[in-house]
Amino acid sequence: MDPFDKIPEDIHDEVLKYFKAEDMIEVLSLVSKAWYSAVASSNICMRKIKLNLRSKRKNDFTERIETLNWMSRKDGRSFQHLQINCLLDEGISQEVWSFLHSRAESIETINIRSMKFESDFIVTNIKLPKLEELKMMFVPRDAMNCLMTSTSSLKTMILRNEFPLCYDGVDYTPSETTIKSVQYCISANTKLEDLEIQGRPNFFGFFHKDLSEYVSFNLSKLVLKVEMSVEKISTECESNIIKFMKRQANSLEHFYIDSCGTNIIQFAFNSMPVLNFLRFDIELREPNKFNIKELNIEPNEKIKYLELPYIVLFDEVKDFLDLVPNVEEILIGHINPRVIEYTANNLQKLKSIVYRYDDSAGGCDKVYADMKIQNHEMNQNITLSLYNDFL
């Protein structure tokens, strides 16, 4: 006797939630027609399945689309999670766009990489009422704008480079269409919590003008990868970033910006009361640029995680560490006996030091072990580890 014949349909999801996606697809759906139907129509199942539209050959991709269309007609399957890599192929990209239209009502997450359309292809508007997570990389601007305005349900949005390469001589001033799309996106998506903006076109799309009046959400995470030297970020853009951040000051817990001036550094420490993660990719090889001690920065006791991967000199690292008395984990560029001695004696809550380079001839693990034997009052619980995946 097939148990699914006796179990009410509204109980099916309760049973299936205990299985992994691959088990439901490769095992349960093959048990019987009843199990196949239950898996195919289960919301629990479709939440776990990430439809991966990737292929090295156009024929494979086209056949996959056709198969999915057939499956949908046969059993009503509605995919909720899409991972798409069009490999910069115009034909495939256009097929994917049509596929998005046909599945718009059910999609909750989209991760698209490497789209490219023919010059005469018109990117039509699309509505994705359930979309909560949107990630885009190497996606044409008109498609980005379209997807940003497709929903009011976003919780996560990650916009990465529009082009594989960015050049200094390119004019990245956003069009009025882009500005209006950004305005709509940040005003309509009141539930947005996680926002990452990477690349110059995306950066200028958000901070070319003051958009603070349109902000309707309370972010918990903001990542800005400007990919430019500080000198190329205008005073106006920096001011617009601060105005944007002011609207998030009471909710923002995680803030990362790769390049910034002193005003943003000062604002991050002094005016963000719930911030616990802070990262700057600035490099202070020229101490005459500014002295952090002269910025009137107050120590921030809330910050638990501080990342300064490009700062080389000990004095600059120390000046930042003085501002985070309760830090638990730090990521720094260089570790040496001076850093270990200072952190172990002054940061009693520190648990981890992640570093890029070990400047000690015998290794800082041995240095720290010797220090602990000689001084039992210093912090004895720090773990030293190499950051192997540094970008």
N, C-alpha and C positions, 0 to 999 in steps of 0.2 A: 504494500500500500504506500502510495506517495503522500508523505505528510503535507505537502503543499496543497493537495486537493482538499484537505480538511481544515487548514488554517485560514482564517479570514484574511482578505487581501490587505486590510489595514494593519495586519501584524507582520506582513512580509518584511517591511523595512526594519522592524525591530530585530528580526532574525538576521538579516543580511548585514547589519551594521557591525557584527562581530567578525566579519570576514574581510580579508584584503581584496583589493581590486582584481589582482591577478587570479586569486582563487575563485572569485565570482565568475570571471570570464572563462578561465581554462578548465574549471572543474564543475562548479554548480550549474552553469548554463548548459552543460552537456548531460546532466542527469536525466532530464525528461523535458517534454514540451512545457509542462507547468513551471518547472524551474527556469527554463529559458525565458519564458514570458515574464516571470517575476523579476528576474535579473534585468531584462531589457527595459522594463517600465519602472524600475525602482529609482527613486530620487537618491537614496543612500548610495546605490551603486554608481550613479552618474556623477555624484559629487566626488567619488574616489577616483574615477577614471579621468586621466588627462589625455585628451585626444591630441596626438603628436603628428602634425602634418609636416613631415620632413622627408625629403628624398633627394638623392643625388641625380636622379633621372626624371625628366618631365613625364615620361610615360607612366612610371611608377606612381607619381603624384596624381596624375589624371585618373588612373585606375582606382586609386584609393578614394578620391572624391566620389567617383561613380558608385563604388561599393558602399560608401557611407550614405549616399542618397538612397540607395536601394534598401539598406538596413533601416533607415528612418521610415521609409514608406511601409515597410513590412511590419515593424514592431513598435513604431512610434517613439523610438529612442531619441531623446533630446540631450545632446552633449552640453555640458556646463563649463568645461575647462578646455581651452584650446591653446596648444603650443605650435607655433607656425614658423617655419623658416623657408622663405620663398627663394633664397639664394640669388636675389637680384634678377630674377627671371620675370620678364613682363607678362608672359602668358600665364604662368602659374599665379602670379600676384593677382591678376584679374579674376582667375577662377576662385581664388581664396576670398576675394572681396564679395563675389556672388555667393559663395558658401556662407560667409558671415551674415549676409542678408537673409538667407534661408533659415538660419539658426538663431536669429537675433533675440527671439523671445525668451530663450532658455539660458543663454550664455552668462556665466558669472565671473569667469576670469579669462583674460586674453593676454598671451605673451607672443608678440610678433617680432621677428627679426628679418631684415634684409628684403624689404618689398621694393618693387620698382615697376612703374607703370609706363606704357607707351605714351608718347607726347599728346596723342589725341584722345586718350582715355579720360573719361569724366568720372571723378570720384563722387558717387552719389551719396546723399545723406543716409544715415543709418541710425536706428533707434535700438538701444540695448538696455531695456528697463531694469534688468537684474544685474547688470555688470557692477562688480565690486572691486575688481583688481585689474588694472590695465598697465602692461609693460610694453614699451615700444623701443626698438633700436634699428637704425638705418631704415626708417619709414619715411616716405615722402611727406613734406610739410602739409599738403592738402589732406592727406589721409590722417595725419596726426590731428589736424584741426577738426576733422570730421569725427574722429573717435573721441576726442576730448569733449565734444558737445553732444555725444550720443546718449548720455545717461546723467542721472542725478543721484546715483546710488554708490558712487565710488568711495572706497575706504583706503585703497592704495593706488598710487599712480607713480610710475617710474618712466621718465622720458630720457632716453639716452641719445647719443649723437644722431643727427639727421643724415649725415654723410659719413662714410668710412674714414675720411680724413678732413681736417679743418686747416684752413690756410689763413695766414695773417692778412693777406691782401683782400680777402673776401668781405663784402659788406653784409653784416649780419643784422642790419636794422629790420625789425619785423614788419610785415605788412599789416594793414588795418584789419584784414581778415584774421590774421593770427592773434592780434591783440584782442579783438572781439571774442575769439574762441577761448582765449585764456580767461577773459573777464567772465564769460558765461560759465566756464568750468568751475572757477573758484567761488562763484556766487551760488551755483546750483547744487554743488556737491557738499552739502552741509555735514556729511558724516566722514569726510576725508580725514584720515589720521596719519598717513605715511606718504610723504611727498619727496621724490628724488628728481632733481633737475640736473642733467649732465650735458655738457657741450655748449658752445657759444650761441648757436641759434636758439636753443631752448632757454638759455639764461637770459638773453636779450628779449625774448618773447615775454618773459615774466617780469623783468626788472628794467626794461627800457622806459617804462612809465610807472608812476605810483599807482599800484593796484590795491592798496590797503583797504580802500573803501568798498571793494567788492568781496573781500574775504568773509566767508560765512562759516568757516569750519574752525575747529580747535585741534591743530596738529599735535601729535605726540613725537613725531620724527620728521626732521627736515634735513636733507642732504643736498648740498650745492657743489657740484663739481664744475667749476667755472672753466678750468683748463686754460687759464691765462695768467700772466704775471700780474702782480698787484698794480704795476704802473698802467696797465691797459684797462683797468676797471675804473670808470669815471666816478667822480665824487657823487654825481647824481644817482648812478646805479647803486653805490654803497648806501646812500641815504634811503633809496627805495627798499633795499633789503632790510634795513633797520625798521622802517615803517611797517613792512610786512611782518617782521618778527615781533613787533610790539603787540600785534593782534593775537599772537600765539604765546605770549610771555607766561601766561598762567597755566598752560597745558604742555608746552614743549619740553620733553624729557631728553631727547637725543638730537644733537645739532652737530653737523659736519660741514665745513666749508674748506675747500682746498686753498684758495687765495683770497686774502682780505686785508684791509687796512686796519689801523689801530682803533677806529671807532667801533667796528664790529667786535673786535676782541674785548674792548671795554664793555660794550653792551651785553655780550654773552655772559661775562662774569658778574656784572653788577645788577642786571635787570631781568634775569630769568630765574625766578625763585624755585622752580621744580626741576631744573636741568640737572641730569645726573651723568650724561655722556657728552663729552666735548672733544672735537678733533679739529686741529688746524694742520694743513700741509705747508705752512709757511717755513721759510728757511732764513735764519738770522745769521748769515755769514758776515754781514756788515753791521756791527754793533752801533755804528753811527746813525743808522736809519731811525731807530727809536730805542728808548730805554723803557722797558715795561714798568719799571719802578716809578716812572714819571707819569703814568697813565691814570693814577688815582683809582686803581682797581682794588676792590675789597675782596678778601678771601671768600670763596664760595664753599660752604660746608656740605652742600648737597651733592656736589660732583663726586661720583664714585669711579668713573672711567675717564681717563685723559689720554689722548693720543697725539703725539708730537713727532711723527716719524722722520721729519726732515731736519730737525734742529740738531746741530752738531756740537756746539760748544757747551760745556758743563754749566757755565754761569747762566746761560739763557734757559737751559732746562731747569736749573735750580729756581730761577725767578718764577717760572710757571708753577713748579711744584709747591712753592710757598703759598700759592693761591688756592690749593686744594688739600686742606689738612686732613680730610677724611677719605682721600682717594684709596680705592682698593685695587685698581689695576691701571698700569701705565704702559703705553707703547712708545718707545723712543728709538731714535736712530742708532745711537752708540751707547754701549754700556762699558763702564770702567770702574776701577776701585773707588774713585771719588763719588760716583753716582750711587754705588752700593752703600758706601759708608753713610752718605747723607740720608738716603731714603730709609735705611734700617734704623737710624738714630732719631729721625724726625717724623716718620710716617708710620705710626704704630698699627694702623688699620690696613696697610698695604699688604696684599696677598700675592700679587703677580707683577713681574716686570717682563714684558715682551720686547725684544730688541732686534735690530737688523744686523748690527756688527758688534763683535766682542773685541774691545781694544786691549784687553789684558793678554800678555804673552802666554801665561799659563792657563788662561780661561778664568772667567769671573765666578764660576761655580766653586772652584777651589778657594778663591779669594774670600768669597762669602762664608764658606765653611770655616775657614781660619778665623774670620772676624767673630763668628758666633761663639767659638771656643774662648776667645779672649774677652768677649764682652757679653755676658749673659743677659744684660738689661736691654740690649737692642732687639729689634723685631726679629724673631727667630723663624718666622713662618712665610717668608717670601719665596715664591717659586720663580726661577729664571728660565726663560724659554726663548728659542730663536723663532722669529716670524718668517717661516719658510715661504709663505704664500704672498709675500709683499708685492704690491703692484706699483 
